[in-house]
Structure formats: C-alpha cells, structure tokens
Amino acid sequence: MTLRIDQVVWSRADAPKAAPSTWVRPSMGWQFTDGDINNRVKVAKADSPRIQAGHSYTVAIVWEEDPCSPEGGRWRGLGAGSTVPYDNNRIGEGELEGRERTAEQARQVLDEGGPNIGLKDEMAGKDTAHLASALMAAEPDESRQFAQEPTADTCT
C-alpha cells in the first residue's frame, strides 16, 4: 500500500534522512477463499488499523540503514502501535480493526488503566500539535539496545 505523507509532525534534528512524501508499506487487507478474489473476507490485526482509503493516520516511522540495499536502507514502522487513527484532526479517532472508533472510545483505554498505556493512549482526542510537543519533550532511552547493523562487506 502506498501512503501519502501530508505532514511531518516531528523529526529529530540530526535525522539521517528527511521523511519521504510517500511510503510503500505492507498492510492488512483481505483473506481469499480458494484463491477466488470475489470470495473474500476483511482481515484486521487486533488493536491496529487496516489502513483504509478515506481515513487519516499518524504513523511513527524510522529510517533503517542497510548497506546491502540499493537504496541504502528502508523506511519502516517504529513498532507495534506505531500506526494510529487520525480522522477529524483527533488522535485515536477513525478506522481501527476495520471499524469506526471515536476519540472518546480511544480514551477509554486511559480511563481503564493497565500495564500497556502508551503515548498513543495519552494523546487520544488531541491533535498533532500536542503530539509534537510531547515528542520534543521526550528524553531518549540510552539504555535501549539495537540489533547490530550489517556492514557493506557482509552483503552477498
């Protein structure tokens, strides 16, 4: 699926690459029975958008360097929960699991509490200006370990 990027909400000052204007990514879609494209059922991952035309989303993406790639790397989602509905300029509002959801429904996660409350839950109902402020105020987690990147001499 090709996504159009209308706005970059935040990017670190020393980002290795400017955000793209479009991004091609895999998305959930359809399950076909017996290979018949007319015999299909919608497929959605739990607590995730399907990414449907006519809706808007905020998506956290990161440039992943890859010296073995002809492009030198690729854009990818930052992780589970990195895609959030954003219809009507309200984080959390819009399509989720192939169904419409209000920002108020998204905020219920905060009201109910739980161990996995995150930024997307705290931002539910707010606009991207609030998200940008939260991201600018965030402190990096220097203790986080990342996978070792391949070097050019390991490409086959």
Secondary structure, DSSP 8 states (H G I E B T S, - for coil): -EEE--------TT-SS---SEEE-----EEEETTEEEEEEE---TTS----TT--EEE-EEEEE-TTSTTSEEEEE-STT-EEE-GGG-TT-EEETTEEE-HHHHHHHHHH--TT--HHHHTTT--HHHHHHHHHH----TT--------GGG--
